[in-house]
Amino acid sequence: MTAQHRQPLRAVAFGGGVQSTCLLVLAAQQRIDFGVFLFANVGDDSEDPATLDYLRRYAMPYAAEQGIELVELHRTRRDGSAETLYGRLTKPGSRSLPIPVRMSSGAPGTRSCTADFKVRLVGRWLKQHGATAATPATVGIGISLDEVQRVNNRRAMPYERPVYPLLDHTPPLRRIDCQRIIAAAGLPVPGKSACWFCPMKRPAAFAEMRRDRPDLFARACDLEDLLNARREQLGKDPVWLTRFNRPLHEAVPAAQDMLPGFDTTDDEDMTCDNGTCFT
């Protein structure tokens, strides 16, 4: 066991977005004490391609240069083969709906993706490296001051003790502060991170995807169609990737300079930026 893995273990839940990248910079500058960052990859076919590009082009090389261990975790089956979230959703004959699709009632469905592809991967790594209920790991979560309400949404596991370095900073840091810290370190500021088909995205995010990445938007529409074709065969109500209770290609037009009717402060945007998606 290396020195940085000796108890007490300290690791950051790294989402690949602004807040967790700010924590990476703060750790490199020795302003916070974390030598390990854990990125639970739900699948190269599932994560936003921009997030994976940023991770491999900027975050990983930067971490390596600074002597920080940025670990990419993947879900594997018992036979050792890899499993991805998109693969589970599209597997022939699958009835699984692990993402929080919108039901016909407007309510979000079950969100088992977080537990299966994030929480368990991070937890397994922590326990393999010495975290227990008696000696829990300290896990840094990148929640900034402008989203402090999300702190209470996080349920700690017995083997971990969550801390919030951006809130503990003097003064507490907002998202815009995080962006400035990243830029000052010479890194590009990352975009929001989430699965490209995540139903927790704001409609505005899908609208921007339709404008800027039409091929990816078309794939999201195709996935929604596939899920509903299966549900129709089972005699079940349709499900949606937005709250508008109709197909994505009808519900979300391509983004313009301004998006009338879309609330850009909507709390539904529970992306993985800060680790709250999976912790």
Disulfide bonds with the S-S distance in Angstrom:
none
